[in-house]
Amino acid sequence: MRFGWVLPYGDARTAADLAVLAERHGWDGFFVWEPVWGIDAWVALAAAAVRTERIRLGTMLTPLPRRMPWDVASQVATVDNLSGGRTILSVGLGAPDDRWWLFEDDPGRRVRAERLDEGLDLVTRLWSGEPVNFQGTHYRARPAERLVPPPPVQRPRVPIWVVGAWPRPRSMRRAARWDGWLPYHLPREGEAELTPEVLREGVEWLRERRAAAGLTMDGYDVVAEGTTDPAHGDGAAAVVRRWADAGATWWLEADWSSMEPAAVRAAAEARLRAGPPRP
């Protein structure tokens, strides 16, 4: 089990300062929120990259259907090179609420899903370090004749974590194709709480699906997210142990209760210094 921390809000300087603190106190990953309009997540991660040496860096998460794939490919590769190969790309459809649609109308879940699949295909091709020829429904690329950017440090690619809505098969098949599952519980009757028992069901489904495709779960990440109180000692570790026993490989400490910068920073400094809730 590895342990990450999510910054709910803060500028690039704050991200860099807190990433240093996280690394110093034994955390394995540092993640920032990516808005449609706001503090640039990849600039914040670049600031964190130049001040850290070990900790993994990523977004939680990038709404790829709202972004141009070539911009995302460039930003991720830049931070991966800057950090010496420590980047993770987390992607999903993007939230359907109004804060994501200030500048355009929501094209609908089906179109966003198409853009996500096509965008992932194009992003990974653009990381090849070679000219790319691509013709899709939503995106296209002609081969570059010069100034082809270098590939990321990580090979065969930067790890990609994808939101999968359990037990929706189409969404889960997408998560199974990539490098990690960001779980979301979406039964037919509507959104529901994700529990370790539900996570276990999804992990077993992924295991079977990947085996059928000739893939294993070795190196495949399953991400659980929540909050723990270090004052509870073994109780905090026991919370995480339930998720680890269900198949989670990462625990992300994420407190979304406040977006006020001073309050977020104060709470973050205290939580990071307490260290991860290792079982």
N, C-alpha and C positions, 0 to 999 in steps of 0.2 A: 504494500500500500504506500502510495506517495501522497504528499499533502501540498495543496495549493491554497492561495489566498486571493480573494477577488476584491479589487478596489471599486466600490460602488460609485464614487465620484471624487474627482480631484484633478488638478492640472498636471502638466508633464513634470514639473519640478517635484511635486508631491509624489507622483508615481516613482520617480527615480529614488527619492529619499526612502520611501517605504519598501521598495524592492531591495535596497541595501540592507534594511533592517530585517526583512524576511529572510534573506540569505544568511545573515549573521546568526539568526535564531533557529536555523535548521529546517526552514520550509523548502519545498522542492519546486514550487511553481508560483508565479506571480501573474495575475490576470487583470485586465482592465475592461470596463464597459465601453462598447463602441456605439456612439450615437449616430443618427443621420446628420444632425447639425449640432456641433458642439466641439469639445476638446478632442483633437485628433488622437485616436487610440494608438496609431502606429508611430506617431511622433513621441508620445508618452513612453511607448515600449522601447523606442530607440534611445531615449534618455536613460531608461533603466538599463539597457544593454551595455552602455559604455561605463556604467558604474558597478556592474556586477560581473561575476566570473563563472558561476555554477548554475544558478537558478534558471528554470525554464520560464519562457515568456510567451504570453498569448492574450487573445481577446476572449471575452465571455459575454456575447459572442459576436461574430461578424455576420450581419444580415446580407449574405452574398447576393440574393436577387435584387437588392437595392443598390448594389455597387457595380461598377464596371470591372469585369474579371481581370483585365490587363492592369488596372490600377492596383487591385488587391495582390495580384502576382508580383508586381514591382515592389510594393510595400513590404510584403512578407519576406521576399528574397533579400531585400535590403537589410531588414532587421536580423534575418538569419545570418547573413554574412557579417554584420556588425557584431553580433553576439557570439560568433564562432560556432553556430549551429545549435541554438537553444530555443528556437521558435516552435510554437504549436499554433495551427490555424483551426479555430472552432467556428462552425458555420451552422446556420439554420435558415428557415424561411423568413424570419423577421416577424416581430409581434404585429398583430392585426389592429392594434388600437391607434387612436388618433395621433399620438406623438410621433409615429413613424411616417405619417402621410401629410406633412406640412406643405409639401411642394408638388405633390402629384396624387392622383387617385390610386387606390389599391386595385391592381389588376385582377385580384382574386387568387385564392389558394392554388388553383390548378396552374395558372401561369407562373406564379412564384416558384412552384415546385419544378416546372420545366426549366426556368432560369437557373435554379439551384443546380440541377443535374448538368445542364449545359455549361454553366459557369465553372463547376468543378472540373469538368473535362478540359475546358480551355485553360484554366489556371495551371493545371498540372502539365499540360503541354508547353505552356509558356515558361515553365521552370526547366526545360530541357537544355537550355543554352544554345538551341538551334533555331533557325527560322521556322515559323509555324504557319501551316496552311489549314484553315478551319472554316467550315461553312455549316452553320446551324440555323435553327428557326429564329433565335433571338440574337445571336452574336456571330460575327465572322472575323477572320483574320487573314490577311495576305502575307506571304513570307517576307520578312525584312531583308533588305539587301545589305545593310550595314548597321553597326552599333547594336548588335544583338546582345542583350544583357547577360551577364554570367549566371549560371544556375545557383540555387541556394547551396550552402555548405552540406546540408543533410541529404544523403542519398539513400534510397532512390528518390525520396522527396521529403519535404517538411511533413510531419504527421498531421493528419486531418481528422478532427473529431466532428461528428455530424449528429444533429438532433434526430432522434428517432422516436416517433409517437407510438408507444406500445398500447394495444396490440395491432396497430394498423400495418398490414403487411407491406404495402408499397413504401411507406416511410421507413419501416424497419429494414427492408431490403436495401435501401439507400445507405443506412448506417452500416450494414454488414459489409458493404463493398469497400469501405474506407478503413481508417485506422483506430477509430474509437467511437463509442456510443455516448451521447449526451441524452439521458433518459427524460421522457415526458410521458405521463400517463394520460391517455386519451381514449377511454373506452367509448363504446357507441352511444352511451347515454350522456356523454360530455366529460369535460376535464375532471380528474379525480386525483386524490393524494397519491404520491409515489411512496411506496413503502419498501423495505428490504425484500418482503415476500414477492411483491410485484416485480422488483428488479431481478430477482432470481429467475422468474418466469421468462423475462426478456433475455437474460444471459443464456439460458438453455436454448431458447429459440435461435439466438445468434450462433451458438456453438454448432447446432445442427445445420443451419443455413450455410455457414462458412465451410463446414466439413463437406457438404454437398458440392461446394465450389472448389474443393481441393485446398482449402485454407484452414489454418488452426487458430486458436485463440492466443497463441504465443505472441507476445508483443502487442496484442490488441487491448486497448484501454476501455474501461467502463467507469464512468464518472458519476460520483454521488456528491450532492451539494447540500449544505445546511449550516447550522451554527452550533457551536459547543461553548460551554462555559468552563474555562480552565480552573475556576474555583471548585468545580465538582470533582476534580482529580480523576479517579478511576471511572467515575460516572461518564465523563466526557469521552474517555477511551472506549467505554462499553458501547456508547452510541455508534462510534465509528466501526467497532468490531462487528456489529450486526450487518453493516453494509459490506464490509470486507468479506464476511462469511457468505454473503449473497452473490459475490462475484465482482464487486467494485475494486478497481485498481488505483483509483485516485479519490481522495476526499478533498473537496473545495470548500473552504470556510468562506461563507458569503452571507453578510448581514446587510439586507436592503432596507432596514428600518429607518434610515436617515440618508438624505442627500445633501445635508448642510455641510459645507466643506470643513469648518473648524471641528464640528462634532465628529465627522467621519475620521478626520486625521487623529484626533485624540483617542477615539475608540480603537482605531487601527494600530496605533503605536502600542497601546496596552495589550491588545490581543496578539500581535506579532511577537512581542517580547516574551509572552507566556509560552510560545512554542506550539508546534502542532500536537493534536490530541492522539499521539501514537498509542495503539493498543499494547 
